[in-house]
Amino acid sequence: MADRYYGVDLGGKMPTEVTEASSTTSKAIELRVTYTTTGLTKMDVLNAIEALESYVTGDNWPPA
């Protein structure tokens, strides 16, 4: 599997604050993308990020 990890520290908002690595970034917030998923496109990843945003926005905070 070809995984890429994208991580950002708490409070990070800018693209320059994102760390990309081939293993965990150990950041407060991290997203793993498996590039070898058949048919995966950049748009699929962006749609998934949007779904995550909608879920976090609509859920109770902090998570139980």
C-alpha beads as a LAMMPS data file, in Angstrom:
LAMMPS data file: protein, C-alpha beads

64 atoms
63 bonds

1 atom types
1 bond types

-500.0 500.0 xlo xhi
-500.0 500.0 ylo yhi
-500.0 500.0 zlo zhi

Masses

1 110.0

Atoms # bond

1 1 1 0.000 0.000 0.000
2 1 1 1.165 3.509 -0.760
3 1 1 -0.101 5.639 2.099
4 1 1 0.494 9.362 2.477
5 1 1 -0.153 11.117 5.751
6 1 1 -1.102 14.773 6.034
7 1 1 -0.871 16.330 9.478
8 1 1 -1.357 19.721 11.049
9 1 1 -0.732 21.028 14.555
10 1 1 -3.549 22.471 16.615
11 1 1 -4.428 25.923 15.325
12 1 1 -2.901 25.358 11.886
13 1 1 -4.879 26.955 9.051
14 1 1 -2.391 27.542 6.256
15 1 1 -1.107 25.063 3.640
16 1 1 2.436 25.865 4.789
17 1 1 1.550 24.391 8.194
18 1 1 0.701 20.947 6.766
19 1 1 3.233 18.151 7.002
20 1 1 3.149 15.396 4.345
21 1 1 4.920 12.108 5.053
22 1 1 4.971 8.398 4.200
23 1 1 4.243 7.476 7.829
24 1 1 2.444 9.116 10.711
25 1 1 3.187 12.793 11.206
26 1 1 2.387 12.661 14.945
27 1 1 0.450 15.907 14.549
28 1 1 -2.748 16.669 16.509
29 1 1 -4.839 16.153 13.380
30 1 1 -3.925 13.685 10.671
31 1 1 -5.414 12.340 7.444
32 1 1 -4.197 9.150 5.789
33 1 1 -4.774 8.635 2.061
34 1 1 -4.071 5.294 0.394
35 1 1 -2.931 6.268 -3.101
36 1 1 -3.135 2.719 -4.451
37 1 1 -6.914 2.538 -3.985
38 1 1 -8.313 1.608 -7.391
39 1 1 -9.902 4.603 -9.105
40 1 1 -8.975 7.111 -6.395
41 1 1 -8.835 10.700 -7.647
42 1 1 -7.961 14.019 -6.077
43 1 1 -11.678 14.895 -6.235
44 1 1 -12.509 11.760 -4.216
45 1 1 -10.131 12.910 -1.491
46 1 1 -11.581 16.428 -1.495
47 1 1 -15.137 15.038 -1.293
48 1 1 -14.129 12.857 1.664
49 1 1 -12.590 15.865 3.438
50 1 1 -15.837 17.766 2.874
51 1 1 -17.812 14.845 4.346
52 1 1 -15.534 14.829 7.393
53 1 1 -16.008 18.578 7.815
54 1 1 -19.794 18.198 7.665
55 1 1 -19.711 15.368 10.186
56 1 1 -17.554 17.265 12.695
57 1 1 -19.667 20.412 12.240
58 1 1 -22.940 18.576 12.907
59 1 1 -21.719 16.321 15.716
60 1 1 -21.603 17.064 19.433
61 1 1 -18.258 18.407 20.568
62 1 1 -16.150 17.069 22.160
63 1 1 -16.597 13.554 20.795
64 1 1 -17.794 10.992 23.303

Bonds

1 1 1 2
2 1 2 3
3 1 3 4
4 1 4 5
5 1 5 6
6 1 6 7
7 1 7 8
8 1 8 9
9 1 9 10
10 1 10 11
11 1 11 12
12 1 12 13
13 1 13 14
14 1 14 15
15 1 15 16
16 1 16 17
17 1 17 18
18 1 18 19
19 1 19 20
20 1 20 21
21 1 21 22
22 1 22 23
23 1 23 24
24 1 24 25
25 1 25 26
26 1 26 27
27 1 27 28
28 1 28 29
29 1 29 30
30 1 30 31
31 1 31 32
32 1 32 33
33 1 33 34
34 1 34 35
35 1 35 36
36 1 36 37
37 1 37 38
38 1 38 39
39 1 39 40
40 1 40 41
41 1 41 42
42 1 42 43
43 1 43 44
44 1 44 45
45 1 45 46
46 1 46 47
47 1 47 48
48 1 48 49
49 1 49 50
50 1 50 51
51 1 51 52
52 1 52 53
53 1 53 54
54 1 54 55
55 1 55 56
56 1 56 57
57 1 57 58
58 1 58 59
59 1 59 60
60 1 60 61
61 1 61 62
62 1 62 63
63 1 63 64
